[in-house]
Amino acid sequence: MISDALMNKHKIQKVWSSSKREDGLAIGFLRAYLGECTDGKWLIVILDKSWKESEVLLMNTRDTAVKRIRERGFLTRMCKIN
C-alpha cells in the first residue's frame, strides 16, 4: 500500500492497485499502486519482493501513469481500493 507519508505529501484522493505474477514468491505476485492527487497529478508506487516501496514516480496524466505501470509488466486491469 502507499505509505501514509506519501499519501499526505501528495494529498492522494483515490487509489487503484494492479498485480504482477512473480515466480519464486510465497505470495506469488507484486503490487503497483496508482494514486490520484488533488492537484491533478498521478502517483505511482511499485513494491518490491519485500513489500517496500521500490519505485515512486509522479506523472502528469493518468494515461502516462498507466502506461508506465504496464511497461513494468503489471496487469492493465486496475482495481479501485480507496
C-alpha positions, 0 to 999 in steps of 0.5 A, a space after each residue: 500500500 502507499 505509505 501514509 507519508 506519501 499519501 499526505 505529501 501528495 494529498 492522494 484522493 483515490 487509489 487503484 492497485 494492479 498485480 504482477 505474477 512473480 515466480 519464486 514468491 510465497 505470495 506469488 505476485 507484486 503490487 503497483 499502486 496508482 494514486 490520484 492527487 488533488 492537484 491533478 497529478 498521478 502517483 505511482 508506487 511499485 513494491 518490491 519482493 519485500 513489500 517496500 516501496 521500490 519505485 515512486 514516480 509522479 506523472 502528469 496524466 493518468 494515461 502516462 501513469 498507466 502506461 508506465 505501470 504496464 511497461 513494468 509488466 503489471 496487469 492493465 486491469 486496475 482495481 479501485 481500493 480507496 
